[in-house]
Amino acid sequence: MKVKSFQVYSEILELIPGTTEKTIILATGRPNGVLEIVAVAVNPRGTDKMVNVNRVIKIKGVECDLDAPVDVGHPSAKSWFDSIYLADGQSFGLRIDGEKVDSTCRVFIHYLWHKDGEV
């Protein structure tokens, strides 16, 4: 399979998740193709850590954890590099808590769009 430049997307988000568990949807599948999540990274921005970080997939309104929750402390980052494929209506995100109300983190997501019928 050849990857074309128009298929490649990357985003960086600055988040303040607070201390209440939150699921943050990063990508949603679209009609007429498959979205491939290639890489995701979480990097705390201050001296606070992100707690209970894990990836989740949402299908037909039901969330399922893909990983056991981990804590990510400064100055480290947590990265995942295994592909997850999303069809129309399926969503991918992170469940994440901050150590304090104003704890901040940076999230990176890298994904490919595979349109139906293209090889």
OpenMM code with the backbone's topology and positions (N, CA, C; nanometers):
from openmm import Vec3, app, unit

residues = "MET LYS VAL LYS SER PHE GLN VAL TYR SER GLU ILE LEU GLU LEU ILE PRO GLY THR THR GLU LYS THR ILE ILE LEU ALA THR GLY ARG PRO ASN GLY VAL LEU GLU ILE VAL ALA VAL ALA VAL ASN PRO ARG GLY THR ASP LYS MET VAL ASN VAL ASN ARG VAL ILE LYS ILE LYS GLY VAL GLU CYS ASP LEU ASP ALA PRO VAL ASP VAL GLY HIS PRO SER ALA LYS SER TRP PHE ASP SER ILE TYR LEU ALA ASP GLY GLN SER PHE GLY LEU ARG ILE ASP GLY GLU LYS VAL ASP SER THR CYS ARG VAL PHE ILE HIS TYR LEU TRP HIS LYS ASP GLY GLU VAL".split()
positions = [
    Vec3(0.0836, -0.1167, 0.0000),
    Vec3(0.0000, 0.0000, 0.0000),
    Vec3(0.0890, 0.1242, 0.0000),
    Vec3(0.0578, 0.2166, -0.0881),
    Vec3(0.1297, 0.3425, -0.0932),
    Vec3(0.0503, 0.4473, -0.0164),
    Vec3(0.1201, 0.5242, 0.0646),
    Vec3(0.0560, 0.6311, 0.1407),
    Vec3(0.0817, 0.7626, 0.0680),
    Vec3(-0.0256, 0.8377, 0.0474),
    Vec3(-0.0166, 0.9676, -0.0188),
    Vec3(-0.0241, 1.0767, 0.0865),
    Vec3(0.0337, 1.1924, 0.0569),
    Vec3(0.0428, 1.2995, 0.1560),
    Vec3(-0.0942, 1.3449, 0.2065),
    Vec3(-0.1967, 1.3428, 0.1235),
    Vec3(-0.3282, 1.3899, 0.1679),
    Vec3(-0.3936, 1.2942, 0.2681),
    Vec3(-0.3369, 1.1752, 0.2868),
    Vec3(-0.3906, 1.0783, 0.3826),
    Vec3(-0.3341, 1.0965, 0.5232),
    Vec3(-0.2283, 1.1748, 0.5393),
    Vec3(-0.1547, 1.1829, 0.6651),
    Vec3(-0.1971, 1.3071, 0.7439),
    Vec3(-0.2330, 1.2857, 0.8710),
    Vec3(-0.2763, 1.3948, 0.9584),
    Vec3(-0.2061, 1.3831, 1.0932),
    Vec3(-0.1774, 1.4963, 1.1541),
    Vec3(-0.1220, 1.5013, 1.2891),
    Vec3(-0.1831, 1.6190, 1.3619),
    Vec3(-0.2053, 1.6013, 1.4917),
    Vec3(-0.2587, 1.7099, 1.5724),
    Vec3(-0.1900, 1.7093, 1.7075),
    Vec3(-0.1746, 1.8281, 1.7657),
    Vec3(-0.1244, 1.8435, 1.9013),
    Vec3(-0.2278, 1.9249, 1.9777),
    Vec3(-0.2691, 1.8716, 2.0934),
    Vec3(-0.3682, 1.9390, 2.1765),
    Vec3(-0.3069, 1.9713, 2.3116),
    Vec3(-0.3382, 2.0879, 2.3648),
    Vec3(-0.3008, 2.1250, 2.5007),
    Vec3(-0.4246, 2.1040, 2.5869),
    Vec3(-0.4149, 2.0195, 2.6886),
    Vec3(-0.5306, 1.9859, 2.7708),
    Vec3(-0.5078, 2.0204, 2.9173),
    Vec3(-0.6173, 2.0556, 2.9838),
    Vec3(-0.6205, 2.0697, 3.1292),
    Vec3(-0.7331, 1.9776, 3.1762),
    Vec3(-0.7019, 1.8497, 3.1987),
    Vec3(-0.8079, 1.7533, 3.2264),
    Vec3(-0.8750, 1.7681, 3.3624),
    Vec3(-0.8139, 1.8419, 3.4564),
    Vec3(-0.8704, 1.8514, 3.5908),
    Vec3(-0.8501, 1.7210, 3.6670),
    Vec3(-0.9132, 1.7097, 3.7835),
    Vec3(-0.8930, 1.5912, 3.8666),
    Vec3(-1.0059, 1.4900, 3.8554),
    Vec3(-1.1049, 1.5178, 3.7726),
    Vec3(-1.2145, 1.4241, 3.7509),
    Vec3(-1.1865, 1.3459, 3.6235),
    Vec3(-1.2067, 1.2146, 3.6297),
    Vec3(-1.1811, 1.1299, 3.5130),
    Vec3(-1.2596, 1.1799, 3.3929),
    Vec3(-1.1913, 1.1937, 3.2809),
    Vec3(-1.2536, 1.2404, 3.1582),
    Vec3(-1.2107, 1.1526, 3.0420),
    Vec3(-1.3035, 1.1251, 2.9532),
    Vec3(-1.2701, 1.0609, 2.8269),
    Vec3(-1.2686, 1.1706, 2.7212),
    Vec3(-1.1552, 1.1881, 2.6573),
    Vec3(-1.1389, 1.2906, 2.5556),
    Vec3(-1.1311, 1.2205, 2.4212),
    Vec3(-1.2320, 1.2410, 2.3374),
    Vec3(-1.2352, 1.1784, 2.2049),
    Vec3(-1.1398, 1.2540, 2.1133),
    Vec3(-1.0465, 1.1822, 2.0547),
    Vec3(-0.9459, 1.2417, 1.9674),
    Vec3(-0.9767, 1.2222, 1.8197),
    Vec3(-1.0491, 1.1150, 1.7852),
    Vec3(-1.0775, 1.0863, 1.6451),
    Vec3(-1.2047, 1.0030, 1.6336),
    Vec3(-1.2793, 1.0283, 1.5273),
    Vec3(-1.4020, 0.9527, 1.5000),
    Vec3(-1.3987, 0.9050, 1.3562),
    Vec3(-1.4333, 0.7779, 1.3348),
    Vec3(-1.4387, 0.7223, 1.2001),
    Vec3(-1.5415, 0.7956, 1.1149),
    Vec3(-1.5203, 0.7917, 0.9850),
    Vec3(-1.6054, 0.8646, 0.8906),
    Vec3(-1.6597, 0.7689, 0.7854),
    Vec3(-1.7651, 0.8093, 0.7165),
    Vec3(-1.8171, 0.7244, 0.6088),
    Vec3(-1.7159, 0.7118, 0.4941),
    Vec3(-1.7281, 0.6061, 0.4181),
    Vec3(-1.6511, 0.5843, 0.2943),
    Vec3(-1.5018, 0.5659, 0.3157),
    Vec3(-1.4624, 0.5079, 0.4301),
    Vec3(-1.3213, 0.4823, 0.4509),
    Vec3(-1.2913, 0.4360, 0.5915),
    Vec3(-1.1623, 0.4208, 0.6182),
    Vec3(-1.1150, 0.3746, 0.7487),
    Vec3(-1.0097, 0.4726, 0.7992),
    Vec3(-1.0223, 0.5110, 0.9251),
    Vec3(-0.9241, 0.5972, 0.9890),
    Vec3(-0.8292, 0.5083, 1.0680),
    Vec3(-0.6991, 0.5191, 1.0412),
    Vec3(-0.5984, 0.4389, 1.1106),
    Vec3(-0.5214, 0.5277, 1.2075),
    Vec3(-0.5382, 0.5029, 1.3374),
    Vec3(-0.4617, 0.5745, 1.4385),
    Vec3(-0.3242, 0.5086, 1.4442),
    Vec3(-0.2203, 0.5835, 1.4156),
    Vec3(-0.0854, 0.5285, 1.4054),
    Vec3(-0.0060, 0.5498, 1.5342),
    Vec3(-0.0157, 0.6687, 1.5925),
    Vec3(0.0616, 0.6998, 1.7133),
    Vec3(-0.0143, 0.7982, 1.8010),
    Vec3(0.0020, 0.7810, 1.9320),
    Vec3(-0.0562, 0.8713, 2.0313),
    Vec3(0.0475, 0.8897, 2.1415),
    Vec3(0.0603, 1.0125, 2.1917),
    Vec3(0.1535, 1.0387, 2.3013),
    Vec3(0.0917, 1.1377, 2.3993),
    Vec3(0.1209, 1.1180, 2.5276),
    Vec3(0.0769, 1.2076, 2.6344),
    Vec3(0.2013, 1.2564, 2.7068),
    Vec3(0.2131, 1.3889, 2.7231),
    Vec3(0.3304, 1.4480, 2.7846),
    Vec3(0.2873, 1.5545, 2.8857),
    Vec3(0.3025, 1.5298, 3.0166),
    Vec3(0.2704, 1.6333, 3.1149),
    Vec3(0.3576, 1.7571, 3.0913),
    Vec3(0.2998, 1.8751, 3.1097),
    Vec3(0.3715, 1.9982, 3.0769),
    Vec3(0.4356, 2.0667, 3.1958),
    Vec3(0.3906, 2.0412, 3.3153),
    Vec3(0.4521, 2.1030, 3.4329),
    Vec3(0.5171, 1.9954, 3.5171),
    Vec3(0.5218, 2.0196, 3.6462),
    Vec3(0.5792, 1.9202, 3.7360),
    Vec3(0.4742, 1.8208, 3.7842),
    Vec3(0.3474, 1.8457, 3.7523),
    Vec3(0.2399, 1.7540, 3.7906),
    Vec3(0.2367, 1.6363, 3.6950),
    Vec3(0.1765, 1.5273, 3.7397),
    Vec3(0.1654, 1.4112, 3.6520),
    Vec3(0.0210, 1.3927, 3.6071),
    Vec3(0.0041, 1.3181, 3.4996),
    Vec3(-0.1271, 1.2750, 3.4542),
    Vec3(-0.1483, 1.1362, 3.5140),
    Vec3(-0.2629, 1.1134, 3.5717),
    Vec3(-0.2881, 0.9858, 3.6387),
    Vec3(-0.3987, 0.9096, 3.5662),
    Vec3(-0.3920, 0.7773, 3.5789),
    Vec3(-0.4927, 0.6881, 3.5188),
    Vec3(-0.5120, 0.7135, 3.3690),
    Vec3(-0.4025, 0.7202, 3.2962),
    Vec3(-0.4066, 0.7447, 3.1518),
    Vec3(-0.4220, 0.6113, 3.0794),
    Vec3(-0.5221, 0.6015, 2.9942),
    Vec3(-0.5345, 0.4846, 2.9070),
    Vec3(-0.6134, 0.5203, 2.7822),
    Vec3(-0.5953, 0.4386, 2.6798),
    Vec3(-0.6665, 0.4596, 2.5541),
    Vec3(-0.8024, 0.3900, 2.5612),
    Vec3(-0.9013, 0.4483, 2.4949),
    Vec3(-1.0345, 0.3888, 2.4906),
    Vec3(-1.0871, 0.3926, 2.3475),
    Vec3(-1.1709, 0.2961, 2.3176),
    Vec3(-1.2422, 0.2944, 2.1903),
    Vec3(-1.3910, 0.2943, 2.2234),
    Vec3(-1.4687, 0.3635, 2.1428),
    Vec3(-1.6122, 0.3741, 2.1666),
    Vec3(-1.6842, 0.3243, 2.0418),
    Vec3(-1.7651, 0.2195, 2.0612),
    Vec3(-1.8401, 0.1601, 1.9507),
    Vec3(-1.9862, 0.1501, 1.9930),
    Vec3(-2.0740, 0.2080, 1.9126),
    Vec3(-2.2183, 0.2091, 1.9415),
    Vec3(-2.2472, 0.2603, 2.0821),
    Vec3(-2.1762, 0.3658, 2.1223),
    Vec3(-2.1991, 0.4292, 2.2513),
    Vec3(-2.1365, 0.3608, 2.3708),
    Vec3(-2.0676, 0.2482, 2.3502),
    Vec3(-2.0072, 0.1737, 2.4608),
    Vec3(-1.8556, 0.1934, 2.4574),
    Vec3(-1.7996, 0.2401, 2.5707),
    Vec3(-1.6556, 0.2594, 2.5808),
    Vec3(-1.5870, 0.1327, 2.6297),
    Vec3(-1.4705, 0.1039, 2.5730),
    Vec3(-1.3909, -0.0111, 2.6141),
    Vec3(-1.2460, 0.0349, 2.6299),
    Vec3(-1.1864, 0.0019, 2.7443),
    Vec3(-1.0455, 0.0349, 2.7671),
    Vec3(-0.9569, -0.0534, 2.6812),
    Vec3(-0.8546, 0.0055, 2.6218),
    Vec3(-0.7585, -0.0702, 2.5424),
    Vec3(-0.6317, -0.1022, 2.6211),
    Vec3(-0.6120, -0.0330, 2.7330),
    Vec3(-0.4912, -0.0506, 2.8130),
    Vec3(-0.5268, -0.0424, 2.9609),
    Vec3(-0.4384, -0.0929, 3.0433),
    Vec3(-0.4492, -0.0694, 3.1876),
    Vec3(-0.4055, 0.0750, 3.2141),
    Vec3(-0.4711, 0.1446, 3.3072),
    Vec3(-0.4326, 0.2830, 3.3365),
    Vec3(-0.2895, 0.2926, 3.3904),
    Vec3(-0.2187, 0.3977, 3.3471),
    Vec3(-0.0823, 0.4242, 3.3934),
    Vec3(-0.0714, 0.5713, 3.4348),
    Vec3(0.0230, 0.6005, 3.5219),
    Vec3(0.0533, 0.7388, 3.5578),
    Vec3(0.1715, 0.7851, 3.4736),
    Vec3(0.1633, 0.9081, 3.4251),
    Vec3(0.2707, 0.9650, 3.3439),
    Vec3(0.3204, 1.0896, 3.4155),
    Vec3(0.4431, 1.0833, 3.4654),
    Vec3(0.4987, 1.1944, 3.5412),
    Vec3(0.5960, 1.2763, 3.4603),
    Vec3(0.6182, 1.3978, 3.5046),
    Vec3(0.7157, 1.4861, 3.4413),
    Vec3(0.8564, 1.4363, 3.4756),
    Vec3(0.9507, 1.4308, 3.3902),
    Vec3(0.9553, 1.4804, 3.2538),
    Vec3(0.9342, 1.3707, 3.1487),
    Vec3(0.8595, 1.2679, 3.1797),
    Vec3(0.8423, 1.1570, 3.0854),
    Vec3(0.7200, 1.1775, 2.9967),
    Vec3(0.7046, 1.0875, 2.9012),
    Vec3(0.5879, 1.0851, 2.8137),
    Vec3(0.5475, 0.9392, 2.7962),
    Vec3(0.4217, 0.9177, 2.7667),
    Vec3(0.3719, 0.7837, 2.7361),
    Vec3(0.3299, 0.7833, 2.5906),
    Vec3(0.3815, 0.6871, 2.5148),
    Vec3(0.3520, 0.6792, 2.3716),
    Vec3(0.3020, 0.5406, 2.3354),
    Vec3(0.2127, 0.5360, 2.2367),
    Vec3(0.1638, 0.4106, 2.1807),
    Vec3(0.1838, 0.4169, 2.0296),
    Vec3(0.2314, 0.3050, 1.9715),
    Vec3(0.2601, 0.3012, 1.8284),
    Vec3(0.1972, 0.1799, 1.7605),
    Vec3(0.0843, 0.1328, 1.8095),
    Vec3(0.0169, 0.0213, 1.7442),
    Vec3(-0.1100, 0.0726, 1.6771),
    Vec3(-0.1353, 0.0285, 1.5552),
    Vec3(-0.2471, 0.0802, 1.4765),
    Vec3(-0.3824, 0.0387, 1.5331),
    Vec3(-0.4755, 0.1336, 1.5304),
    Vec3(-0.6153, 0.1102, 1.5656),
    Vec3(-0.6960, 0.1621, 1.4478),
    Vec3(-0.7891, 0.0798, 1.3996),
    Vec3(-0.8683, 0.1154, 1.2824),
    Vec3(-1.0097, 0.1519, 1.3247),
    Vec3(-1.0593, 0.2654, 1.2727),
    Vec3(-1.1935, 0.3111, 1.3053),
    Vec3(-1.2800, 0.3162, 1.1798),
    Vec3(-1.3946, 0.2509, 1.1874),
    Vec3(-1.4941, 0.2595, 1.0808),
    Vec3(-1.5910, 0.3730, 1.1143),
    Vec3(-1.6847, 0.3979, 1.0274),
    Vec3(-1.7838, 0.5040, 1.0456),
    Vec3(-1.8542, 0.4908, 1.1809),
    Vec3(-1.8540, 0.5972, 1.2592),
    Vec3(-1.9245, 0.5992, 1.3862),
    Vec3(-1.8451, 0.5503, 1.5062),
    Vec3(-1.7308, 0.4893, 1.4849),
    Vec3(-1.6476, 0.4439, 1.5960),
    Vec3(-1.5545, 0.5586, 1.6378),
    Vec3(-1.5236, 0.5664, 1.7664),
    Vec3(-1.4402, 0.6757, 1.8174),
    Vec3(-1.3228, 0.6216, 1.8971),
    Vec3(-1.2173, 0.7010, 1.9008),
    Vec3(-1.0966, 0.6687, 1.9766),
    Vec3(-1.0600, 0.7889, 2.0628),
    Vec3(-1.0141, 0.7615, 2.1849),
    Vec3(-0.9730, 0.8716, 2.2704),
    Vec3(-0.8878, 0.8260, 2.3862),
    Vec3(-0.8695, 0.9176, 2.4802),
    Vec3(-0.7923, 0.8925, 2.6004),
    Vec3(-0.8802, 0.9168, 2.7219),
    Vec3(-0.8649, 0.8336, 2.8216),
    Vec3(-0.9236, 0.8608, 2.9527),
    Vec3(-0.8072, 0.9079, 3.0378),
    Vec3(-0.8250, 1.0246, 3.1017),
    Vec3(-0.7105, 1.0880, 3.1659),
    Vec3(-0.7568, 1.1751, 3.2836),
    Vec3(-0.6785, 1.1770, 3.3900),
    Vec3(-0.6995, 1.2664, 3.5048),
    Vec3(-0.5718, 1.3471, 3.5246),
    Vec3(-0.5874, 1.4679, 3.5774),
    Vec3(-0.4712, 1.5449, 3.6180),
    Vec3(-0.4447, 1.5216, 3.7661),
    Vec3(-0.3227, 1.5475, 3.8062),
    Vec3(-0.2887, 1.5336, 3.9486),
    Vec3(-0.3503, 1.6478, 4.0301),
    Vec3(-0.3610, 1.7657, 3.9683),
    Vec3(-0.4216, 1.8834, 4.0308),
    Vec3(-0.5237, 1.9419, 3.9333),
    Vec3(-0.6049, 2.0334, 3.9811),
    Vec3(-0.7099, 2.0933, 3.8976),
    Vec3(-0.6514, 2.1627, 3.7746),
    Vec3(-0.5342, 2.2246, 3.7886),
    Vec3(-0.4761, 2.2999, 3.6767),
    Vec3(-0.3580, 2.2281, 3.6106),
    Vec3(-0.3441, 2.0979, 3.6312),
    Vec3(-0.2378, 2.0211, 3.5647),
    Vec3(-0.2612, 2.0228, 3.4137),
    Vec3(-0.1550, 2.0464, 3.3392),
    Vec3(-0.1678, 2.0519, 3.1938),
    Vec3(-0.0876, 1.9405, 3.1280),
    Vec3(-0.1304, 1.9023, 3.0091),
    Vec3(-0.0552, 1.8040, 2.9323),
    Vec3(-0.0717, 1.8326, 2.7837),
    Vec3(0.0198, 1.7786, 2.7083),
    Vec3(0.0156, 1.7892, 2.5628),
    Vec3(-0.0111, 1.6497, 2.5090),
    Vec3(-0.1044, 1.6404, 2.4145),
    Vec3(-0.1393, 1.5131, 2.3517),
    Vec3(-0.1103, 1.5239, 2.2030),
    Vec3(-0.0412, 1.4239, 2.1512),
    Vec3(-0.0100, 1.4159, 2.0085),
    Vec3(-0.0843, 1.2961, 1.9503),
    Vec3(-0.1460, 1.3146, 1.8347),
    Vec3(-0.2098, 1.2035, 1.7636),
    Vec3(-0.1695, 1.2119, 1.6169),
    Vec3(-0.1368, 1.0964, 1.5623),
    Vec3(-0.0947, 1.0852, 1.4219),
    Vec3(-0.1834, 0.9789, 1.3584),
    Vec3(-0.2477, 1.0105, 1.2446),
    Vec3(-0.3392, 0.9142, 1.1844),
    Vec3(-0.3407, 0.9233, 1.0330),
    Vec3(-0.3890, 0.8156, 0.9711),
    Vec3(-0.4005, 0.8048, 0.8257),
    Vec3(-0.5461, 0.7828, 0.7879),
    Vec3(-0.5877, 0.8421, 0.6779),
    Vec3(-0.7220, 0.8228, 0.6247),
    Vec3(-0.7126, 0.7349, 0.5002),
    Vec3(-0.7803, 0.6199, 0.5040),
    Vec3(-0.7814, 0.5262, 0.3912),
    Vec3(-0.9208, 0.5308, 0.3301),
    Vec3(-0.9332, 0.5917, 0.2145),
    Vec3(-1.0629, 0.6040, 0.1485),
    Vec3(-1.0991, 0.4708, 0.0823),
    Vec3(-1.2253, 0.4309, 0.0921),
    Vec3(-1.2698, 0.3074, 0.0271),
    Vec3(-1.2366, 0.3093, -0.1213),
    Vec3(-1.1908, 0.1974, -0.1711),
    Vec3(-1.1628, 0.1841, -0.3140),
    Vec3(-1.0247, 0.2277, -0.3556),
    Vec3(-0.9455, 0.2872, -0.2652),
    Vec3(-0.8092, 0.3279, -0.3002),
    Vec3(-0.7096, 0.2284, -0.2413),
    Vec3(-0.6123, 0.1926, -0.3199),
    Vec3(-0.5122, 0.0959, -0.2751),
    Vec3(-0.3791, 0.1642, -0.2600),
] * unit.nanometer
topology = app.Topology()
chain = topology.addChain("A")
for resn in residues:
    res = topology.addResidue(resn, chain)
    for name in ("N", "CA", "C"):
        topology.addAtom(name, app.Element.getBySymbol(name[0]), res)
